[in-house]
């Protein structure tokens, strides 16, 4: 099929490249001209495993191109995947500004183009957003009736940053919220041949499923980290406890997110939990468990700050900054928050992350770091050795091989381990090693 993908962030970029590799003709759209130019040059606008090679290949074959013009993209496609951001408002509610704006543009282009267009919303949004907000906008600007003159569907993504290409081709499930049968058929055809069960459900159900997933992921991480902190206080190896816990496949669950580590972050879990709790409060529904997942996560981050404070040393090296290994996404990264707190407390800080290059950060990613850590340029080091030469305390938030191989043993800087280093068991006997929750 001929597909337009609106929004070339992590979800849109991966969706566009993967769909193009499946044989579809794809045109990506973004308001950021730098992203458009990068894609047209066969380069990825995001750091992500396999995405660079994939984009280079599909652009070379002509299966993928990009533009900044929504009208042009709609005129040259029959299916439109909306992948624009839905960030949190200051009060925790969902920001739908970008969704509304692009929906208006799509509707106007559909009215001009004629013929049946299927508009597929892939952005995360609360139940009711599509039918109560976006469909009326489409009908107003397109001058027709949804489900009759044009198709509408919701198709939430389940892509984990760092493994999103792999997840696209081997999804845990495919969820299609269909306004009408024909719209659902179009979306199902996009993923024809991919493994995993397909669920064709009402539109609000599809919207809610994404929140169910992300709320539970946040809960799992918070549970593992709280349990890890308790185990550490009681002199118990938390990872050994979880190994046994996870071995029970009858009563317990998947090991995903159930390893004590550092706080969670990123562009999905925090904002989706905030949005869900805010919606519950507006509906006068008490959600004591869900409302305390984010505070629990913040408490775990505070523990990391305390470990640094307890060393009594002032020169700190931080390894890792992005919220997940193998990406350059800094949005709501707990490591950015940690760096911000340490810098604010007057620590002499140096940071190394092999995937973070200030000159390459784009869009919301760059805007976030300029707001939260405007001094990043002066804090970033060019190498592991530069950080090691500076640091009296090394805070390790990554398992990057270059970092692991360079970390000293024995005498030297204090090692504050946020990720459970591969040799953590041996290091625990060393006086300068401190694990966050083990």
C-alpha positions, 0 to 999 in steps of 0.5 A: 500500500501507499502509506504516509507516516506523520511524525518521524520520532521514535515510533514514526521513524521505526514504523515508516522504515519497517513498513517500507521494508515490508514492500509498502511505499512510505512517505514520512512527514515531520515539521522538523526539516532536519529530520526530513533531510536526514531521512531523505539522505538515508540517515536515521533521525534517532539512535536505535538498533538496526534503524540506520541500516534499515533506513539507508536500504529502503531510501536507496530502493525508493520505498521511503522518502520524507517531506514537511508537507502534510498535503503532499503526503496525503495526496500520495497515500491511501493510508495515514499513520499518525505518530505525533507526540502526546506529551504530559501537560504540567498537571499530568493531563494528556496534551493533544495539541499536536494530534488536533493540529495534524488531524485538521491538516489530514482532514483538509487534504482528504477533502481535496484528494477525494477517494477513501483514505484510512486514518490510523492513529498510532499515538498514545491517547486516552479512551474517548480521544479518537471518537470524541475529539479527533473524529469530529475534527476529521469530519469537519475538515474532510466534509464527510462521515467517518466509517463511510467516506473515510476510514478511522482506526487506532493502532497502538504500538508496543515498541520498546526503545532500543529493540523497536525494530525487533519488536516491530517484526516480532510483536507481542500482539497487534491491536486494531481499534476499528471504527468499521470493518473496512478500516480494520481490514486495511490496518490488518493488511499492513502487518500481514505475515507478521507473527503474534495474535491480532486483536480487533476491538472497539476504538476505545478498547484499543486506546485503553490497552496501551495504558494498561500495558504501560501502567503495569510496566511501571508498577513492575519496575517500581515493585522490583526496585522497592523489593530490591531496596528492602532486600539490600537493607536485610542483607539479601541478594535481591537478584537471587530472590527474583531469579526464584520468583521468576522461575514460577511460571504458574503463579508469577509473571514474565521477567520483563521489568522485574529486575531491580535496577534504576528508576524508569523513565522515557517518553511513555511510562511516566506520561502515560501513568500521569495521564491515567491517574489524572483521568481517574481523578477527574472521574472521581475514581480512587486509584491508590496503587497507580497514583503511588507508582510514580512517587515510588519511582522518584523515591528510588531515584532519591536513593541514588542521590543519597548514595553519592552524598554518603561518599562525602566526595564532590567530583562525580562522573556519570556514565550513561544519560539516555533513558535506555541503552542504545538510544539517544532519547533523554526525555524523562530519563532518570539519569538526566534527573539524577544529573540535574539533582547532583549539579544543583547540589553543587557536585563537580559533574562530568557525564559520558554517554556514547549515544548522546551528541548535543549537536545531533539531538532534535525536536522534543528530545533537544527541547527537553534537555535544554529545559532540564539540563541547559549546562549539558554541553559543559558537562559532557565528556568525550571519552570514558578516560576523561570521566575517570580522570576527573571522578572521585565517585563513578555513578554507572548507569549504563552497561556500555562495553567501553565503560565496563572494561575501563571501570577500575577495581580496588583502590580508586573512585567509589563505584555507585552501581545503578545497573547491576554490573556483570561482575557485581558479585565480585565487586561487592567484596571491594570497599569502594563498591555500592549497589543501588538495590543489591 
